[in-house]
Amino acid sequence: MPAEVAFIAGSATPGTRYDESSHRVLWRGGLDPGAGQNLSFAMHSDPLAAAGTVVTLTAGLRDGLGQSWSRAVSARLLGSALANSQIQASAQFASPGESLTYTIQIRNIGRGSGYRSAIPGTGLILNPESLWVSSGVVEEVEPSGLHWSGIVAAESLVLLRYQARIAADAQPGHP
């Protein structure tokens, strides 16, 4: 299997096994002349792989007489579409010292998974106890910002919510 995909444990046809060291699904067995054997397994793609990446799986076959064949199938990874993501503040304007609640909606309207980081604007003092996320993980929380990472599944939404106080030295503008 290519590096852009990972085997899903327990998904293979009975009688097959996944070899982690070679990153292959293996099956050994005999077939009568004219007979066939269907094999299947599931995998998931790396959510950070670029949209449009072509993944090719190759099946290798050998008979007991030294003949071998291979067959390949390719698929193109679908991309995410995070452009409809948005950030909302509980008020349009605020003065230094006032607190606002911010909600970040990371919306994926694409058919592939997406990854996103969010960092609030300057002039804010983040209240770490107010932080709530619907999925993913906040890797860093500092008084002036945060760094979130996670997977936004296809056609889904991730929410981040936090409160921040407007710093005394904040520049005029929208919160």
FENQUIZI-V818837 format. One record per helix or strand of 3 or more residues. SS is the DSSP state (helix for helix, strand for strand). FROM is the first residue (numbers start at 0). LEN is the number of residues. If there is no record, write none. Layout:
BEGIN
SS;FROM;LEN
SS;FROM;LEN
END
This chain:
BEGIN
strand;4;3
strand;15;4
strand;23;4
strand;42;3
strand;53;9
strand;67;9
strand;85;4
strand;98;10
strand;123;10
strand;136;6
strand;144;5
strand;155;11
END
